[in-house]
Amino acid sequence: MLTPIRLFRWIVATTAVVAFIPCSLLAQSALSEAGVGDDSNFLIELEAYAKYGGDIDVIDGMTGKEYHRANDVVKTIHANFPKIMGGLHTMLLVLELKHMEHQMTIGIEHTKRLGELAATFGIKNFKVEDDSWFLKERRILARLREKPFFQIKELVVWHQEELSEIALRGNERGKNIRFNPDTLSWERRVLTEWEVNVRSRNRFRRINKWQGLNLDTNHGFHISEGLPTQISPSSFKEVKVSYPIIVSSERDVQEQIDLLQQLIVKNLSYLYDPFSWLGKRATRFRGRIPGTLLKHLQDRSYRVKDREWFDPTICNFLNDVVALQMYGLKEIYDFYVVQRFESGRNLLGEELDPLNWHPDEERETQQTRKNSKVWLNFNNPTGARFAMLDAYLRYGDEFLEILRIQLTGLKEKAVGREIIEQVIGAVSGVPAETYIKAALKAQADGIMQYHTLHYPES
């Protein structure tokens, strides 16, 4: 049987190789991270990619019938759409494979170190079995290798000179274009529904993800339920997409072709992302290991009374020690900032927009947090973890060793919080309450400074 790493390497070896482009933490998918929508060479090099299968109908938006006009813009976009989709599909597959192989490689080392450290604190036998790594991602990848998720069902053509609100009245396809009075221009959108059918011995369950994107602003939304572990590659239904374009007889033909193709690449780099079922790319793999350690500890006995507070506090702190060794303080602050200040789980594209263009559309989405501050409280496991992190940053292994001795030397159950406070007071030489108050302020200030420096626009 192929192990996950061997499986990834085998798939990479049998897939066309594309250049790996450095990623941006806030991007949502491998395609948007890679910046293909901003890469002019992508369109030039399309012949290197496999053609995307399936016939694309060309529909006249006004009549709803097959489009028969002689228009060079429409002809070229229709001919090149399968190439663009083939390139995006291939690039997504390879970039996700590279990303997951990297995450697995560092994840195995991270888990090994965390298991060794946890064992010294009496939390023994922690490990993550290889077969459990990235189960859902691997099934999505297997589905991607079989065939694309999207089938571009039709290219809907609108002529700008014929557009008006009166002309669109009662036109079902006309719901996906609108005139924006603020910009004095027509805008287009794509709405899709992803469907997954999960079958088990005694149950059938249908799971959906709805998403939409303004094709001219690249603002949009996705609303999804979580995927269960029991999915298989055959669970995913094909997504049929109707893509509108607006052409004009008064504009330069090549200029229209270039702009529309660039927008198609950018649009689909956001829309064509089945991995968004599993969470935003900046957080999808981060936090999994300490979360697994927490579940491991919760299933075991430990000589402390306040387990609800203590378990997440100690697990996240031990993980912080390993993260500092492997990645530095930046990783700890960055993951917290992305979770605390991220733009909302419903974001698709460059800005959140539920695309409620018509009175009967009332999609609700989680709004971006504005002017958020960091408030850390020792009563909360997150605040306690940062107080311990501060002590470790200042006193290093001395703090870690005294804490270990105190916790593993317990003969009967004690209050975990009191032990941690005693150790903080002992290594700092000041009352624990005084130190903790100053430490939480210092950590909150550090997080905010990091946020301001690295994410100034959020």
C-alpha positions in Angstrom: 0.0 0.0 0.0 1.2 3.5 -0.8 1.8 5.7 2.2 0.4 9.3 1.9 3.8 10.8 1.1 4.5 8.1 -1.5 1.0 8.6 -2.9 1.6 12.3 -3.2 4.9 11.8 -5.0 3.4 9.3 -7.3 0.6 11.6 -8.3 3.1 14.5 -8.8 5.2 12.3 -11.0 2.3 11.4 -13.2 1.0 15.0 -13.5 2.3 17.8 -15.7 4.9 19.9 -13.8 4.3 23.6 -13.4 6.4 26.3 -11.7 5.8 26.6 -8.0 5.1 30.2 -7.1 5.7 31.5 -3.6 2.4 31.9 -1.6 0.7 34.6 0.2 -0.8 33.7 3.6 -4.1 35.4 3.1 -4.9 33.9 -0.3 -7.7 31.4 -0.3 -6.6 28.8 -2.8 -3.5 27.4 -4.5 -4.5 29.2 -7.7 -5.1 32.6 -6.0 -1.9 32.2 -4.0 0.0 31.5 -7.2 -1.3 34.7 -8.7 -2.2 33.1 -12.0 -4.8 35.9 -12.5 -1.9 38.4 -12.5 0.5 36.3 -14.5 0.5 37.2 -18.2 2.7 34.2 -19.0 -0.1 31.9 -18.0 -2.2 32.7 -21.0 0.8 32.6 -23.3 1.8 29.1 -22.1 -1.7 27.5 -22.2 -0.7 25.2 -25.0 1.5 23.3 -22.5 -1.6 22.2 -20.6 -4.1 19.4 -21.3 -7.3 20.6 -22.9 -10.3 20.7 -20.6 -12.9 18.3 -21.8 -16.5 18.9 -22.6 -18.4 21.0 -25.1 -19.4 24.6 -24.2 -22.6 25.9 -25.6 -22.8 29.5 -26.7 -26.1 31.1 -25.9 -27.5 34.5 -26.9 -28.5 36.1 -23.6 -31.4 38.0 -25.0 -33.1 35.1 -26.8 -31.9 32.1 -24.8 -31.2 30.4 -28.1 -27.9 29.2 -29.7 -25.7 32.2 -30.6 -25.2 32.5 -34.4 -23.8 36.0 -34.9 -20.3 36.4 -36.4 -18.3 37.9 -33.6 -14.5 37.4 -33.3 -14.5 38.1 -29.6 -17.1 35.4 -28.8 -15.4 33.0 -31.2 -11.9 33.4 -29.6 -13.2 33.2 -26.0 -15.2 30.1 -26.8 -12.1 28.5 -28.4 -9.8 29.4 -25.6 -12.1 28.7 -22.6 -11.2 24.9 -22.5 -7.5 25.7 -22.6 -7.8 28.1 -19.7 -9.8 25.6 -17.7 -7.4 22.9 -18.5 -4.5 25.0 -17.3 -6.2 26.0 -14.1 -7.2 22.5 -13.3 -3.7 21.1 -13.8 -2.1 23.9 -11.9 -4.5 23.5 -9.0 -3.7 19.8 -8.8 0.0 20.2 -8.8 0.2 23.2 -6.4 -2.1 21.5 -3.9 0.1 18.3 -4.0 3.2 20.4 -3.4 1.5 22.2 -0.5 0.2 19.1 1.1 3.5 17.2 0.8 5.3 20.2 2.4 2.7 20.3 5.2 3.0 16.6 5.8 6.8 16.7 5.9 6.9 19.4 8.5 3.8 18.0 10.2 5.5 14.6 10.8 8.5 16.3 12.4 6.3 18.7 14.4 4.3 15.8 15.7 7.4 13.8 16.6 8.9 16.7 18.6 5.6 17.5 20.3 5.1 13.9 21.3 8.5 13.7 22.8 7.9 17.0 24.8 4.4 15.9 25.9 5.8 12.6 27.1 8.1 14.5 29.6 5.0 16.1 31.0 3.3 12.7 31.5 1.2 12.9 28.3 2.5 9.7 26.7 1.9 7.9 23.4 0.9 10.9 21.4 1.3 10.4 17.7 -0.7 10.9 14.5 -1.0 7.8 12.3 0.1 8.4 8.7 -3.2 7.0 7.3 -5.1 9.8 9.1 -3.2 12.7 7.4 -5.3 14.8 5.0 -8.0 12.2 4.4 -10.5 14.7 2.9 -7.8 16.5 0.9 -6.6 13.2 -0.6 -10.1 12.3 -1.7 -10.6 15.7 -3.3 -7.3 15.2 -5.1 -8.4 11.7 -6.3 -11.5 13.3 -7.6 -9.5 16.0 -9.4 -7.4 13.4 -11.1 -10.4 11.6 -12.4 -12.1 14.7 -14.0 -12.6 18.4 -13.4 -15.1 19.6 -10.8 -16.5 22.3 -13.1 -18.2 21.8 -16.4 -18.6 25.1 -18.2 -22.0 24.4 -19.5 -22.6 27.5 -21.5 -21.1 30.9 -22.5 -23.9 33.4 -22.3 -23.3 36.4 -24.6 -24.7 39.9 -24.1 -24.2 42.8 -26.4 -23.7 46.0 -24.5 -25.5 48.2 -27.0 -28.7 46.1 -26.5 -28.7 46.1 -22.7 -31.2 47.9 -20.6 -33.2 47.2 -17.5 -36.4 47.1 -19.6 -34.8 44.7 -22.1 -33.8 42.3 -19.2 -37.1 42.3 -17.5 -38.4 38.8 -17.1 -35.2 37.3 -18.6 -34.0 34.4 -16.3 -30.4 34.7 -17.5 -30.5 38.4 -17.0 -30.5 37.9 -13.3 -26.7 37.4 -13.5 -26.0 40.8 -15.0 -26.8 44.3 -13.6 -26.1 47.9 -14.2 -24.2 49.5 -11.4 -25.2 53.2 -11.2 -22.1 54.0 -9.0 -19.6 52.9 -11.7 -22.0 53.5 -14.7 -21.1 50.1 -16.0 -22.6 46.6 -16.4 -21.4 43.9 -14.0 -21.7 40.1 -14.3 -21.8 37.3 -11.7 -21.5 33.5 -11.5 -23.5 31.6 -8.9 -22.6 27.9 -8.3 -23.8 25.1 -6.0 -21.4 22.3 -5.2 -23.2 19.1 -4.1 -21.7 16.1 -2.2 -23.7 12.9 -1.6 -22.4 10.9 1.3 -23.6 7.4 1.6 -23.1 5.1 4.5 -24.6 1.8 5.4 -27.7 3.2 7.1 -27.7 6.8 5.9 -27.7 9.2 2.9 -26.7 12.8 3.4 -26.4 15.6 1.0 -24.0 18.5 1.7 -23.9 21.7 -0.3 -21.6 24.7 -0.8 -23.0 27.8 -2.4 -20.7 30.4 -3.8 -20.8 33.4 -6.1 -18.4 35.9 -7.6 -18.8 39.3 -9.3 -16.8 38.7 -12.4 -15.8 42.3 -12.8 -14.9 43.2 -9.2 -13.8 39.7 -8.0 -15.9 40.3 -4.8 -18.0 37.3 -3.7 -19.0 34.8 -1.1 -19.1 31.1 -0.2 -21.4 29.5 2.2 -20.7 25.9 3.1 -21.3 23.0 5.4 -18.4 21.0 6.6 -17.3 17.8 4.9 -17.5 14.5 6.8 -14.6 12.1 6.8 -16.6 9.4 5.0 -16.5 11.1 1.6 -15.2 9.3 -1.5 -14.1 10.7 -4.8 -17.5 9.7 -6.3 -19.3 11.7 -3.6 -18.7 14.9 -5.5 -21.3 15.9 -8.1 -20.1 17.8 -11.2 -20.7 21.6 -11.0 -22.3 23.1 -14.1 -21.4 26.7 -14.7 -23.0 29.4 -16.8 -20.5 32.1 -17.6 -21.7 35.4 -19.0 -19.7 37.8 -21.1 -20.5 41.3 -22.5 -19.2 42.3 -25.9 -19.4 45.6 -27.7 -19.2 46.5 -31.3 -17.7 49.9 -30.4 -14.6 48.6 -28.7 -11.4 47.1 -30.1 -11.7 43.4 -30.6 -8.3 42.3 -29.3 -8.6 44.6 -26.3 -11.9 42.9 -25.4 -10.4 39.4 -25.9 -7.4 40.2 -23.7 -9.5 41.7 -20.9 -12.1 38.9 -20.9 -9.5 36.2 -20.9 -7.6 37.8 -18.0 -10.8 38.1 -16.0 -11.7 34.5 -16.7 -8.3 33.3 -15.3 -8.7 35.6 -12.3 -12.3 34.7 -11.7 -11.8 30.9 -11.9 -8.7 31.1 -9.7 -11.1 32.0 -6.9 -14.2 30.0 -8.0 -12.4 26.7 -8.9 -11.3 25.7 -5.4 -12.8 22.5 -4.0 -10.4 22.7 -1.0 -12.3 25.7 0.3 -14.7 23.1 1.7 -12.0 22.4 4.3 -11.4 25.9 5.5 -9.4 29.0 4.4 -6.0 28.1 3.1 -4.2 30.2 5.7 -5.6 28.1 8.5 -6.5 24.8 7.0 -3.4 22.8 8.2 -2.4 25.0 11.2 -3.8 24.1 14.6 -4.5 20.5 13.6 -1.6 19.1 15.6 -2.3 20.8 19.0 -5.9 20.1 18.5 -5.1 16.4 18.1 -2.9 16.5 21.2 -5.8 18.1 23.1 -8.2 15.2 22.1 -5.5 12.8 23.1 -5.1 14.3 26.6 -8.9 14.6 27.1 -9.1 10.8 26.8 -6.5 10.3 29.5 -6.3 10.8 33.2 -4.1 13.6 34.6 -3.7 14.8 38.2 -5.3 18.1 37.9 -8.9 19.1 38.8 -9.6 22.0 36.4 -9.3 19.9 33.2 -11.5 22.2 31.1 -9.1 25.1 31.6 -5.9 23.1 32.0 -6.0 20.8 29.0 -6.2 23.4 26.2 -3.8 25.6 28.1 -1.0 23.1 28.5 -1.5 21.5 25.0 -1.3 24.9 23.2 1.6 26.0 25.3 3.6 22.8 24.6 2.8 23.2 20.9 4.1 26.8 21.2 7.4 25.5 22.5 7.8 23.3 19.5 6.6 26.0 17.1 9.2 28.4 18.5 11.9 25.8 17.8 10.8 25.0 14.3 9.4 28.3 12.9 10.0 31.1 15.4 7.6 33.4 17.2 6.3 34.8 13.9 4.3 31.6 13.3 2.6 31.8 16.7 1.6 35.4 16.2 0.7 35.0 12.6 -1.7 32.1 13.2 -3.4 34.0 16.0 -3.7 37.1 13.9 -5.2 35.2 10.9 -7.8 33.6 13.1 -8.6 36.8 15.1 -8.6 39.3 12.2 -9.3 37.2 9.1 -11.9 38.6 6.8 -14.7 36.1 7.5 -15.3 32.5 6.7 -17.7 33.5 3.9 -15.1 35.5 1.9 -14.5 34.5 -1.7 -12.3 36.7 -3.9 -10.9 40.0 -2.9 -13.7 41.3 -0.8 -16.9 39.9 0.8 -20.1 40.5 -1.2 -23.2 38.3 -0.8 -24.3 39.5 -4.2 -27.9 40.1 -3.2 -28.8 41.7 -6.5 -32.6 41.1 -6.4 -35.3 41.5 -3.7 -35.7 37.7 -3.3 -32.0 37.2 -2.5 -31.2 37.5 1.2 -27.9 35.7 1.7 -26.4 36.3 5.1 -22.7 36.3 5.5 -20.2 36.9 8.3 -18.9 40.4 8.1 -15.3 41.4 8.5 -14.2 42.4 11.9 -13.4 46.1 12.1 -11.0 47.8 14.6 -10.6 44.7 16.6 -8.4 44.7 19.6 -6.5 41.9 21.4 -7.8 41.2 24.9 -6.0 38.4 26.8 -7.4 37.1 30.1 -5.7 34.4 32.2 -9.1 33.0 33.1 -9.3 31.9 29.4 -7.1 29.1 28.1 -5.9 31.3 25.2 -4.8 34.1 27.6 -3.2 31.6 30.0 -1.3 30.1 27.1 0.1 33.5 26.1 1.1 34.2 29.7 3.0 30.9 29.8 4.5 31.7 26.4 5.8 35.1 27.8 7.4 33.3 30.7 9.0 30.8 28.4 10.3 33.5 26.1 11.9 35.3 29.1 13.1 32.3 31.2 13.4 29.6 28.7 14.1 26.0 29.8 14.2 27.0 33.5 10.5 27.8 33.3 9.8 24.7 31.3 11.7 22.4 33.6 10.2 23.7 36.9 6.8 23.4 35.3 7.5 19.8 34.2 8.8 18.8 37.7 5.8 20.3 39.4 3.2 18.7 37.2 4.7 15.2 36.9 5.5 15.1 40.7 1.9 15.4 41.8 0.8 12.6 44.1 -2.8 13.6 44.2 -5.1 15.8 42.1 -4.4 19.6 42.3 -5.6 22.7 40.6 -3.6 23.1 37.4 -4.0 26.9 37.3 -2.5 27.3 40.8 0.6 25.2 39.9 1.2 27.3 36.8 0.8 30.5 38.8 3.3 29.2 41.4 5.9 28.4 38.8 5.5 31.8 37.1 6.0 33.5 40.4 9.0 31.3 41.3 10.9 31.9 38.0 10.1 35.6 37.7 10.6 36.6 41.4 7.5 38.7 41.5 3.9 37.8 42.5 2.2 35.7 39.8 -0.7 38.1 39.6 1.7 41.0 38.9 3.7 39.1 36.3 0.7 37.7 34.5 -1.0 41.1 34.1 2.2 42.6 32.6 2.8 39.6 30.5 -0.6 39.6 28.9 -0.3 43.3 28.1 3.1 42.7 26.5 1.8 39.8 24.5 -1.3 41.7 23.4 0.9 44.6 22.3 3.2 42.3 20.5 0.4 40.7 18.6 -1.1 44.0 17.6 2.3 45.3 16.4 2.7 42.2 14.3 -0.8 42.6 12.9 -0.2 46.3 12.1 3.1 45.5 10.4 2.2 42.5 8.4 -1.6 43.1 7.7 -1.9 46.8 7.6 -5.1 46.8 5.5 -7.2 44.4 7.6 
